[in-house]
């Protein structure tokens, strides 16, 4: 078995090289994931089985987050973090063993569609009876944030579905305009806004979401009680219930004006 540094080069280079990643991606996701990969490569476990374990870890976190005990809630947040790590590990194992499958991609997509919404829903249900805010508002915030997290993934993936289901079958009726704007051209034309938008987008990353809720829970329970805008976890949930739908609207706007260019990007050159 290769040493960790070489293993990281083999399994992580394409995920890290020349890519913008959210805060903590390299250190707290790909950093520890390689050690789990190193262990699991010594077993016969398949990448798809690791993906299933990732999903089960998310389900476990969902269940524990419903408990009123805050120590158990923190354990639930760790299981969601483990869900993220295993989501990295399955791809690393697949790249090392060269065991790729469409089933694995399907399971991976299910993971991304199911677990983040369950996080927000179970969080809202678990704190509705122990918050100073209206129970109905807390539940509504959880539902809204969970629904928006699904739409975020969906609006990102829709162009690929359009390419496969519509464009490749009927190119003749979908002419592409050479002058169609691209996401990169939008970034260039609004370069003064890009640093701010990149900062704002950081917090849609599921890892940072977990970290923020862990911090708010720790402060709420062990540092400051009954302070300004207390309870903080409920307040943070309200923030995400507004923040995530705004990102969805941005995705929809970018999708509408760049869809032709996306089809051109997805074209396989002759």
N, C-alpha and C positions, 0 to 999 in steps of 0.2 A: 504493500500500500504506500502510495506517495505521501510525503510529509504535507502538513497542512498548507504551507505556502504554495506548493505545487498544485495541490488539490484545488485550492482557491482559484488558481490561474486556469485550470482546466474547466471548472464548473461555473465560475462566476464572471469571467472576463467579458462575455458578450452582454451580460446584464449590467455591467458597470462602466464599460469603456465608451467614452464619448456620449454619455447620457446624463441628462439632468434628473436628479433623484431628490425626493423629499428629505428633510432633515432626519438624521438617525437611520437612514436606509443602510448605509455602508457599515456603521458601527453597531447598531442594535438589531438589525435584521440579518444582513449578510454576514456580519461579524460572528455572531454565535451560531448561525445556521450551519456553517461549514463543519462545526464540531459534531453536530447531530448527524450530518451527512457522513462524516468520517466513521462514526459508530455504525450507522445503518448500512454502509457499504460492506461491512464485515458480515452482514447477514444476507439472507436470500430474499428479503422483502422487496416487492416490486414497487415502482414509483406510484402506480395507481392505488396500491394499498396505503401508501403514505398519505396520498390525497384524501382517502377515506378517513384515516386517522385524524387528519387536519379538520375535516368536517365534524367528526365526532367530538373533537376537542371544543369546537365552537358550540355544538349542541350542549356539551357539559357546562360551558361558561354561561350559556343562555339559562339553563336550569338553576344554576347556583346564584345567578344575578337576581333571581326572584326572591331569594331568602332575605329576611329583614336584618339579619346579622351582618354588620359592616365588614367584619373580618372575612366572612364567607364571600361577600361581594368582591373583596380584594382578590381572593383566590379565583373568583370567576374572571376577573380582569386578566389574571395570569393565564388562564386557560384560553382566553381570546388571543393573548400574545403568543401562546404556544400554537394556536391555529395559524397565525401569521408565519411563525418560524417553519412549521411543517409545510406550509404553502411554498416556501422557498426551497425547502429540502427536497420535495418531490421532483422539482425541475433539475436540481443539482444531481440527484441520483440518476435521473433519466439521461442527462447529458453525459455523465461519466460512463454509464452502462450502454449508452446509445439505444435505450429502450423507449422509443417514442410511439405514441398511439393517439388516435382521435378520441378514443374513450377517455384518455387521460386529460385531454384538453376540455372535453365535455364536463368531466367531474370538476376540473379546476374552475370552469365558468360557473357551475352550480355553487361552488364554494363562495365565489365572489358575489353572487346574486342573493344567497340565502343568509350567510352569517352576519354581515353588517346590519341588515334590517332587523334581524333577530336581536342583535345587540341593543339597538335603540328601543325596540318594543319591550324587551325584558327589563331593561333599565327603568323605563317609565313605569311599568307595572310594579316593579320591586320597590320604587320609592314613593308611589302615589299615596300610601297610607302613612308615610313618615315625613311628609313635606308640609311646609307652611303654606304652599301655594295650592290653588284649586286642583283637586284630583282630576277633574275632567280636562283642565288645561294641560296638566302633566301628561296624561294619556294621549291627548291630541298632539302634543309636541313629539312624543315618541313615535306615534303613527306617521306623522308628517315627515319627520327626519328619516324614518325607516323607508318610507315610500320614495323619498328623494334620493336616498342612497341607491335604490334599485334603478331609478331613472338616470342617475349619473352613469352607471355602468352601461345601461341600455343605450343612451344617446352616444356613448363612445363607440359601441359596437354596431350600431345601425348601418353605417356606411359599408361595412364588410358584408352584412346581410344583403344590402341593396346590390352590391357588386355581384354576388354569387347568384341571387334569386332573380334579379331583373336585368342588370346591365349586360352581363356576359351572354345572356340568352337573346337580347334584343338590342344589340349595339346600334343597329340601323335606325331605330326610332328614338334613340337618346343621344343626339349630337352633343359633343362636348365643346365648350367655348374655350379657346386657347387663352383668352384673357381672364378666365375665372380666377378670383383671388384664392390664395392658399393661406393656411394658418401661419406659415412662416412670413408671408408677405404682410399679413395683418400685424404680426409682431414687429416687423420692420417699420411699418407706417405709423405704429403707435408705440415706438420704442421707449418713449418717455413714461408710458404706463406699465411697461412690461415688468420692471423690478417690483412694483407694488402688486401687480396681479400675481406674479410668481409667489410673493410672500403670502398673499391671501389664499392661494391654491394649496399651500403646504398643508393646511389643516383638514383637507378632505382625506388625506392619507389615513388609513385605518389605524396604523400604529400610533400616529400622533393623536388621533381621537382617543384611543385607549389611554395614552399617557396623560392627556388633559383630564379625563374623567378620574383617573387614579389620583392625580394631584388634588383635584377638587374634593374628592372623597376624603383623602388624608387630612387636608386642611379643615374640612368641615367637622370631622370626627375627633381629631387629636390636636389641633392647633387653635383655631378660632371658632367658637360656638356662639350663635346668636349675634354675629356681627352684621355689618352693613350688607344688605342684599342676601342675607342668609335665607335658605340653604343654597349653597353654591352649586351642588350637583344638578339640582332642578333648574337653576338659572342657566347653567351651561347647556343643558338639554334644550332650553328655549332658544338659546343662541344658535345651536345647530339646526333647529327646526326652521330658522330663518335663513341661515347661511347656506345650507345644502340646496334648497330650492332655487336660490339665486344662482348657484353654480350650474344647476340644470338649465335655467333660462339662458345662461351664457353659452352652454353647450349647444342648445337648440339654435341660437342665433348664429353661432359659428358654423353649425351644420348646414343651415339653410343657404348661407352665402358661399360656402366652400365645397358643397357636395360634388360639383362637376370636377373640381381639381382633385378631390379625393379619388374619384373614379380613374382619373389619369394616373395618379400615383400608384394605384393598385394594378394597373395594366401590366401584364408580363411582356417585356420587350421581346421582339422577334429574334 
